[in-house]
Amino acid sequence: MTNSYLVYTTETFDKEVLKLSKDEQERIDGLYKQLKKNPYVGDQLRYKHFREKRLREKRIYYLVYDHLHSVLLVTIGGKKDQQATIDHIIDYFDEYQIYLEKLIKNNN
């Protein structure tokens, strides 16, 4: 299945997942599977490759890199920090791509 995407996470995302309930963690596992098949399932945020997926009152922010055939789950945030989180991710687009490229390289 060559069309599937690889899904990676940041350390921040991993720490946030540990704070979630078992039920929410299981829903994130389902999201991984969904993103592997279709990385564009969530809502677009300003750029085609910048997306969010709602998990009840929380939002999962991620970046899609077609040229790397990968998705990077960046962080989980609430509604009240939504704009600050979005602005931060946009400010660090380049760094997130470098981070992902290192993850891919280290996993090969």
N, CA and C of each residue as an Amber inpcrd file, in Angstrom:
protein
   324
   0.8410000  -1.1740000   0.0000000   0.0000000   0.0000000   0.0000000
   0.8900000   1.2420000   0.0000000   1.2910000   1.6510000  -1.1690000
   2.2480000   2.7510000  -1.2960000   1.6240000   4.1170000  -1.0650000
   0.2970000   4.2030000  -1.0930000  -0.3390000   5.5010000  -0.9240000
  -0.5120000   5.9250000   0.5180000  -0.1790000   5.0410000   1.4660000
  -0.3890000   5.4370000   2.8520000   0.7250000   6.3620000   3.3340000
   0.3360000   7.2510000   4.2190000   1.2730000   8.2080000   4.8110000
   1.8280000   7.6400000   6.1080000   3.0040000   8.0870000   6.4730000
   3.5570000   7.7450000   7.7760000   3.1620000   8.8540000   8.7420000
   2.8640000   8.4850000   9.9750000   2.4340000   9.4600000  10.9770000
   3.4920000   9.5320000  12.0700000   3.9710000  10.7500000  12.3200000
   4.9750000  11.0060000  13.3520000   4.4090000  11.9920000  14.3600000
   5.0410000  12.0500000  15.5210000   4.5890000  12.9740000  16.5590000
   5.7700000  13.7640000  17.1170000   5.4520000  14.9380000  17.6660000
   6.4680000  15.7070000  18.3800000   6.4830000  15.2220000  19.8350000
   7.5430000  15.5580000  20.5560000   7.6050000  15.2230000  21.9850000
   6.4760000  15.9180000  22.7320000   6.1470000  17.1350000  22.3440000
   5.0490000  17.8820000  22.9670000   3.7420000  17.1240000  22.8130000
   3.4880000  16.6320000  21.6080000   2.2620000  15.8790000  21.3530000
   2.2170000  14.6360000  22.2450000   3.3440000  13.9130000  22.3080000
   3.3920000  12.6870000  23.1160000   3.0830000  12.9730000  24.5860000
   3.6100000  14.0810000  25.1090000   3.3510000  14.4520000  26.5040000
   1.8810000  14.7900000  26.7170000   1.2830000  15.4850000  25.7470000
  -0.1310000  15.8490000  25.8510000  -1.0250000  14.6060000  25.8310000
  -0.6660000  13.6160000  25.0200000  -1.4650000  12.3910000  24.9210000
  -1.5110000  11.6790000  26.2700000  -0.3950000  11.6920000  26.9980000
  -0.3430000  11.0210000  28.2910000  -1.3110000  11.6260000  29.3080000
  -1.6900000  12.8740000  29.1140000  -2.6130000  13.5620000  30.0300000
  -4.0800000  13.2360000  29.7220000  -4.3330000  12.6020000  28.5960000
  -5.7050000  12.3350000  28.1580000  -6.2660000  11.0730000  28.8020000
  -7.5860000  10.9830000  28.7690000  -8.2560000   9.7740000  29.2720000
  -7.9820000   8.6040000  28.3190000  -8.2200000   7.3910000  28.8150000
  -8.0440000   6.1830000  27.9880000  -8.8970000   6.2900000  26.7160000
 -10.1270000   6.7470000  26.8890000 -11.0440000   6.8780000  25.7630000
 -10.4820000   7.8350000  24.7080000  -9.9640000   8.9780000  25.1570000
  -9.3980000   9.9510000  24.2220000  -8.1410000   9.3910000  23.5500000
  -7.3320000   8.6440000  24.2980000  -6.1320000   8.0280000  23.7130000
  -6.5180000   7.0160000  22.6350000  -7.5960000   6.2740000  22.8740000
  -8.0660000   5.3170000  21.8600000  -8.5620000   6.0580000  20.6170000
  -9.1940000   7.1970000  20.8020000  -9.6640000   7.9880000  19.6550000
  -8.4770000   8.5170000  18.8490000  -7.3930000   8.8480000  19.5340000
  -6.1830000   9.3090000  18.8340000  -5.5740000   8.1480000  18.0480000
  -5.6060000   6.9340000  18.5950000  -5.1440000   5.7620000  17.8330000
  -5.9530000   5.6240000  16.5450000  -7.2580000   5.8510000  16.6370000
  -8.1100000   5.8010000  15.4450000  -7.7420000   6.8980000  14.4560000
  -7.3820000   8.0700000  14.9870000  -6.9660000   9.1810000  14.1210000
  -5.6880000   8.8190000  13.3630000  -4.7460000   8.1560000  14.0340000
  -3.5030000   7.7180000  13.3580000  -3.8680000   6.9170000  12.1190000
  -4.7590000   5.9340000  12.3010000  -5.1460000   5.0600000  11.1830000
  -5.8140000   5.8710000  10.0730000  -6.6520000   6.8080000  10.4710000
  -7.3570000   7.6580000   9.5060000  -6.3640000   8.5160000   8.7180000
  -5.4010000   9.1130000   9.4130000  -4.4240000   9.9860000   8.7590000
  -3.5180000   9.2270000   7.8020000  -3.2270000   7.9680000   8.1020000
  -2.3980000   7.1650000   7.1950000  -3.0720000   7.0140000   5.8410000
  -4.3940000   6.8930000   5.8530000  -5.1530000   6.7240000   4.6090000
  -5.4750000   8.0630000   3.9480000  -5.8420000   9.0500000   4.7510000
  -6.2240000  10.3620000   4.2180000  -5.7560000  11.4580000   5.1780000
  -4.5910000  12.0450000   4.9210000  -4.0530000  13.0410000   5.8440000
  -4.8290000  14.3570000   5.8550000  -5.7700000  14.5210000   4.9410000
  -6.5130000  15.7760000   4.8660000  -7.9050000  15.6920000   5.4970000
  -8.0880000  14.7650000   6.4610000  -9.4170000  14.5900000   7.0600000
  -9.8520000  15.7660000   7.9250000  -8.9390000  16.4500000   8.5650000
  -9.3020000  17.5410000   9.4750000  -9.6140000  18.8390000   8.7510000
  -9.9030000  19.8480000   9.5440000 -10.1920000  21.1700000   8.9960000
  -8.8990000  21.8940000   8.6460000  -8.9160000  22.5820000   7.5230000
  -7.7560000  23.3580000   7.0810000  -7.6280000  24.6290000   7.9100000
  -6.4000000  24.9650000   8.2870000  -6.1150000  26.2000000   9.0190000
  -5.1660000  27.0650000   8.1880000  -5.6890000  28.0070000   7.4800000
  -4.9330000  28.9730000   6.6690000  -4.1350000  28.3820000   5.5170000
  -3.5090000  27.2230000   5.6890000  -2.6940000  26.5930000   4.6420000
  -3.2010000  25.1760000   4.4160000  -3.0860000  24.7000000   3.1820000
  -3.5900000  23.3550000   2.8620000  -2.9490000  22.2830000   3.7480000
  -1.6770000  22.4460000   4.0650000  -0.9630000  21.3990000   4.8080000
  -1.0660000  21.5580000   6.3330000  -1.7470000  22.5840000   6.8130000
  -1.9000000  22.8200000   8.2530000  -3.3430000  22.5230000   8.6280000
  -3.5490000  21.5410000   9.4900000  -4.8900000  21.0340000   9.7750000
  -5.1360000  20.9120000  11.2750000  -6.4240000  20.8020000  11.6110000
  -6.8010000  20.4660000  12.9750000  -7.9150000  19.4460000  12.9340000
  -7.9440000  18.6130000  13.9500000  -9.0080000  17.6240000  14.1000000
  -9.5320000  17.7810000  15.5160000 -10.8390000  17.8940000  15.6600000
 -11.4230000  18.0710000  16.9900000 -11.5100000  16.7500000  17.7270000
 -11.2080000  16.8160000  19.0120000 -11.3580000  15.6720000  19.9180000
 -12.1460000  16.2180000  21.1050000 -13.4470000  16.1680000  21.0020000
 -14.3500000  16.8150000  21.9700000 -13.9910000  18.2880000  22.0960000
 -13.6390000  18.7640000  23.2990000 -13.3270000  20.1900000  23.4580000
 -11.8820000  20.5230000  23.1070000 -11.0810000  19.5160000  22.7750000
  -9.6710000  19.7410000  22.4230000  -9.4980000  19.7220000  20.9080000
  -8.3620000  20.2140000  20.4820000  -8.0300000  20.1820000  19.0570000
  -6.6410000  19.5900000  18.8790000  -6.5190000  18.7410000  17.8790000
  -5.2350000  18.1390000  17.5350000  -4.7300000  18.8790000  16.3050000
  -3.5380000  19.4410000  16.4090000  -2.9540000  20.2160000  15.3100000
  -1.8880000  19.3760000  14.6210000  -1.9300000  19.3700000  13.2980000
  -0.9410000  18.5770000  12.5650000  -0.6170000  19.2080000  11.2180000
   0.5240000  18.7770000  10.6980000   1.0380000  19.2730000   9.4230000
   1.1770000  18.1010000   8.4650000   0.7840000  18.3180000   7.2180000
   0.8670000  17.2800000   6.1770000   2.0020000  17.6530000   5.2290000
   2.8860000  16.7000000   4.9950000   4.0150000  16.9120000   4.0730000
   3.8960000  15.8960000   2.9410000   3.2520000  16.3070000   1.8520000
   3.0570000  15.3940000   0.7180000   4.3820000  14.9050000   0.1490000
   5.3460000  15.8020000   0.0270000   6.6270000  15.4170000  -0.5860000
   7.3960000  14.4100000   0.2770000   7.0830000  14.3300000   1.5720000
   7.6970000  13.3370000   2.4600000   6.7320000  12.1800000   2.7450000
   5.5440000  12.2590000   2.1880000   4.4890000  11.2640000   2.4050000
   4.2940000  11.0150000   3.8980000   4.2660000  12.1190000   4.6550000
   4.2020000  12.0150000   6.1100000   3.2960000  13.0830000   6.7180000
   2.8540000  12.7690000   7.9420000   2.0590000  13.6830000   8.7460000
   2.7990000  13.8490000  10.0750000   2.8550000  15.1000000  10.5640000
   3.4570000  15.3640000  11.8640000   2.3810000  15.9010000  12.7970000
   2.0490000  15.0990000  13.8280000   1.1130000  15.5440000  14.8560000
   1.8930000  16.4470000  15.7960000   1.5190000  17.7300000  15.8600000
   2.3260000  18.7340000  16.5490000   1.9430000  18.8840000  18.0120000
   0.6680000  19.1400000  18.2850000   0.2530000  19.3610000  19.6740000
  -1.2520000  19.2060000  19.8120000  -1.7010000  19.2280000  21.0560000
  -3.1230000  19.1860000  21.3810000  -3.4070000  20.4350000  22.2120000
  -4.4480000  21.1530000  21.8670000  -4.7560000  22.3700000  22.6090000
  -6.2380000  22.5620000  22.8030000  -6.5730000  23.4800000  23.6960000
  -7.9640000  23.8140000  23.9570000  -8.4000000  25.0100000  23.1430000
  -9.6620000  25.3140000  23.2140000 -10.2400000  26.4340000  22.4640000
  -9.6300000  27.7660000  22.9000000  -9.3750000  27.9270000  24.2060000
  -8.9070000  29.2390000  24.6770000  -7.4970000  29.5790000  24.1890000
  -6.6550000  28.5760000  23.9380000  -5.2860000  28.8540000  23.4270000
  -5.2100000  28.6680000  21.9170000  -6.3350000  28.4790000  21.2700000
  -6.3360000  28.0970000  19.8580000  -5.5240000  29.0620000  18.9900000
  -5.7730000  30.3590000  19.0950000  -5.0840000  31.3020000  18.2080000
  -3.5900000  31.3540000  18.4820000  -3.2010000  31.3330000  19.7560000
  -1.7720000  31.3530000  20.1130000  -1.0820000  30.0940000  19.5910000
  -1.7540000  28.9550000  19.6880000  -1.1830000  27.6890000  19.2000000
  -1.0140000  27.7320000  17.6860000  -2.0320000  28.1890000  16.9860000
  -1.9770000  28.2910000  15.5230000  -0.8390000  29.2220000  15.1070000
  -0.7500000  30.3910000  15.7350000   0.3070000  31.3480000  15.3940000
   1.6930000  30.7640000  15.6400000   1.8490000  30.0480000  16.7550000
   3.1430000  29.4330000  17.0880000   3.5460000  28.4160000  16.0210000
   2.6150000  27.5620000  15.6380000   2.9270000  26.5330000  14.6350000
   3.2990000  27.1860000  13.3040000   2.5600000  28.2090000  12.8970000
   2.8730000  28.9050000  11.6480000   4.2670000  29.5270000  11.7190000
   4.5970000  30.1350000  12.8450000   5.9230000  30.7470000  13.0240000
   7.0510000  29.7240000  12.9080000   6.7600000  28.4710000  13.2350000
   7.8010000  27.4380000  13.2680000   7.6400000  26.3740000  12.1790000
   6.9230000  26.7000000  11.0950000   6.7480000  25.7440000   9.9930000
   8.0740000  25.1140000   9.5650000   9.0830000  25.9350000   9.3100000
  10.3670000  25.4210000   8.8170000  11.0140000  24.4780000   9.8180000
  10.9790000  24.8440000  11.1010000  11.5810000  23.9960000  12.1320000
  10.8580000  22.6600000  12.2390000   9.5320000  22.6760000  12.0940000
   8.7890000  21.4090000  12.1470000   9.1630000  20.5090000  10.9770000
   9.3880000  21.0940000   9.8140000   9.7980000  20.2640000   8.6790000
  11.1770000  19.6600000   8.9260000  12.1030000  20.4350000   9.4430000
  13.4470000  19.9230000   9.7640000  13.3490000  18.8120000  10.8090000
  12.5240000  19.0360000  11.8270000  12.3050000  18.0350000  12.8780000
  11.7870000  16.7290000  12.2680000  10.7950000  16.8330000  11.3850000
  10.2250000  15.6460000  10.7430000  11.2620000  14.9460000   9.8740000
  12.0240000  15.6960000   9.1220000  13.0520000  15.0790000   8.2560000
  14.0680000  14.2940000   9.1010000  14.4160000  14.8220000  10.2660000
  15.3220000  14.0890000  11.1690000  14.6690000  12.8210000  11.6980000
  13.3970000  12.9080000  12.0570000  12.6740000  11.7110000  12.5270000
  12.6650000  10.6290000  11.4480000  12.3680000  11.0360000  10.2250000
  12.3160000  10.0800000   9.1150000  13.6890000   9.4460000   8.9110000
  14.7140000  10.2680000   8.9020000  16.0760000   9.7770000   8.6960000
  16.4770000   8.7940000   9.7970000  16.1370000   9.1230000  11.0490000
  16.4850000   8.2440000  12.1840000  15.6810000   6.9530000  12.2230000
  14.5430000   6.9310000  11.5500000  13.7090000   5.7240000  11.5270000
  14.0030000   4.8130000  10.3520000  14.9240000   5.2290000   9.4960000
  15.2890000   4.3790000   8.3270000  16.5340000   3.5850000   8.6100000
